[in-house]
Amino acid sequence: MSSNKNMAYEFNFDGLVGPTHNYAGLSLGNVASTSNANLVARPKEAAKQGLQKMKALHDLGLKQGVIAPMERPDVATLRRLGFTGTDAQVIIKAAKQAPKVLAACSSASSMWTANACTMAPSSDTADEKVHFTPANLANKFHRSIEHETTGRILQAMFKDENHFVHHPALPMGDHFGDEGAANHTRFVDVNSEKGYGKKGLHFFVYGKYAFDASKPAPHKFPARQTFEASQAVARLHMLDSDNVVFAQQSPNVIDKGVFHNDVISVGNGNVLFAHQKAFLNQMQVYTDLERAFDGEEFHVVEVGANDVSVEDAVKSYLFNSQLVTLPDGNMAIIAPGECESVPAVKEYLDWLVEQDTPIKEVKIFDVKQSMQNGGGPACLRQRIVLNETEVSAMNQNVIMNDDLFATLNAWVEKHYRDTLTEDDLADPSLLNESRMALDELTKILNLGSVYPFQQV
Ligand SMILES: N=C(N)NCCC[C@H](NC(=O)CCC(=O)O)C(=O)O
C-alpha cells in the first residue's frame, strides 16, 4: 500500500549560486544586504563555496542534492515592465532608465533555497504524498519573481505524480506573504526505525497577522511571513492539526534584523535550538511543542540573551547554522565562519559542545559570499524528507555525488565571472553567458526546458 512504511531520510537541497550573484542592497530589513550594497561580488567563488558545503555534507554521509538557479537577468519580467526591442536592447534600456529595477531582475537570490518552498513528507500528509508549495516571496520584488520557475524546477526534480504533489504559490500580495521553509521547522523522533519517516511535528513561525491589525507587529522592518499564509500552507499540505504548532516571531527581533525565523532559531529531530528572545510568549511556544511532539523527549537548547545578544546572533548567523543528525546519531552544528569572529558566539559554541545536550560538535564553513547578502548555511538549503520509494522515484541527476560535484565545479569554472558589479549588469553579454550556462545545466541535471528562454 503506501510507500511510507519504509525508512525516510532528510535531504539538504542547496541552491546553486547563479552567474549573476551580486550585492544590490535590495532587502530592507536584512542588515547584511543593505550594508553590503555595491560590494564587488565574486560569482565563481560564491558558487564554489556553495558546492564545497554540499560536498562536505555528502562526505559526512548526509543526503544532499542541488536546486538549479533562476534565469537572470529576467528579461521576461523586464518586458512586462514595458522594455522593448531585442533582449540586448531590453537590458540596455533598463540599465539606462531603471538600473535598480534591472538589479532586482538580475539577483541570484534564488540560491537561498530555504525560501524556495515549504514541503511536507508523505508520512505527515492525509493523502500520503509529498507536498510542495513554492513560496510567493511577496514582500521583496526581486524575490517575488522566483516562484514560477522554482515551481517548474521542483516539478522537474520530483515528477512522479503518484508520489509528489505540487501546489501553486499562495496568492501574491502582502496578506499572504510566504517565505517558505525559512519560517517552517519539522520536528520528528529520529530514533524510530523509520528515521525521519515517523509522523512529524510542523512548526510554523510568522511575523504578523494580515487580517487583524490589533495584533502585535514589527514597526521598523517588514514582517515577511503572515499567520494566514502559514495556515494556508498547512491546509494545502493536508497536515493533521494535532501535528502543527504556530508561533509569532517577536516583533522586537524582526526590528533588529531577524527577517526570517531561521536567523534566530533552528530545529532538527527532537531539538529546538533558539535564542531566548525569538518568539512572543516563548514559554507557551515550548509547552505547545513539547505537548505536540510524538517521541520520548523534546529538547529545547535556549541561548540566553546574556550569553549571546540578538545583535550578535544577527551578526554571526549562529542560528542560521544547519543542525544535522550525523550517521552516528550525534547532532552537529554546520556554522558559518562568522561564528568564530564574533567572540560571544565563539565562546558560547565552545561551551555548548561540552554540555549534556544532543549537539556534540560544531563544523565551520566559509560561505562568506552568501553571508554578505544575509544568507547563511541554513538559508542555502531546503530540507526535503523522502522515503526510499520516493528517492528512487525522483530525478537522480540532482542528487549530489563525487561525479556531480566535479561536473558542477567544471561548469562553474567554465561559465562564471570572477567578479561582478552592479554596472556589469548592464552588459548584455552577461545575459548570453548566463543562458548558455543554464542551458548546459538543464542537461547536466536532466531538468528539461524549465527556463523562459528555453520556452520560445
Ligand atoms: N534567511 C533565509 N532563509 N534566507 C536569506 C535570504 C537573503 C535574501 N537576501 C537578498 O535577497 C539580498 C539581495 C541583494 O541585496 O542583492 C533575502 O533578503 O531574501
The ligand as a Gaussian input file, in Angstrom:
#p B3LYP/6-31G(d) Opt

LIG

0 1
 N       17.190000      33.550000       5.867000
 C       16.913000      32.897000       4.777000
 N       16.269000      31.758000       4.783000
 N       17.226000      33.409000       3.571000
 C       18.106000      34.550000       3.408000
 C       17.674000      35.324000       2.209000
 C       18.542000      36.547000       1.992000
 C       17.998000      37.371000       0.863000
 N       18.922000      38.413000       0.517000
 C       18.746000      39.134000      -0.589000
 O       17.815000      38.924000      -1.343000
 C       19.767000      40.236000      -0.837000
 C       19.890000      40.521000      -2.335000
 C       20.661000      41.794000      -2.570000
 O       20.502000      42.738000      -1.775000
 O       21.447000      41.861000      -3.573000
 C       16.619000      37.977000       1.264000
 O       16.608000      39.054000       1.883000
 O       15.615000      37.348000       0.924000

